[in-house]
């Protein structure tokens, strides 16, 4: 009877397998991190490039206020929220999209008093905001 000797994996082969597993794991982690950082950078740059200017505010006799807004940034933006004295108001249109160098209008109803000062905060979808004070005529 012949008894076969059982042999394990040689140290060289096991070292090469371990090195291969380590390189693959490192490549996966590096690829995920690179994609994650790239997505965060693109979102942050888009937010940095958002700029708007309030051209005019009209207090109308029927109880509505119109705010004329110009996009002076390098990317399109979307107005999603307007606050009056830190209180949210329902705007029309509900979401105003402005391309570069485009002028738009948001309207909302509010009972305003002549001679009172109001603080308007315009907020974009990207998180950029601008605060503008105005006194009712």
C-alpha positions, 0 to 999 in steps of 0.5 A: 500500500502506498500512502500519499503524502498530503501537501498544503499550499506553498508559502509562495502561492499563499503570499501571492493569493493574499497580495491579489486579494489585498490589491483587489480590495484596495482597488474597490475602496479607491474606486468607491471613494473617488466616485463619492468625492467626485459627486460631492464636488460637483454638487458643491460647485453647482451650489457655489455657482448659484447667484441671484439678484432681487430686481424689484418688489411690488406690493399690490393693492389686492394683497399680493406681493411680486418679487422679480428675480434675476439669475446672475450665476453661472448655472440654472437655478430653481426657486423653491421657497420664499420666507416673509419675516421668517414665515414660509409662504405659498409662492406661485409658481410653486417652483420657479426655474431660471436659466442663466441671465433670465428674469422671473417673478414669484407671487404670493398673497399676504396681508401687508401694512403700509409703512411696515418693513418686511424681510424676504428670504429667497431660497433655491433648490441647491440651498443658496439663499438671499435676504432682502428687506423692503418697506411697504409703500 
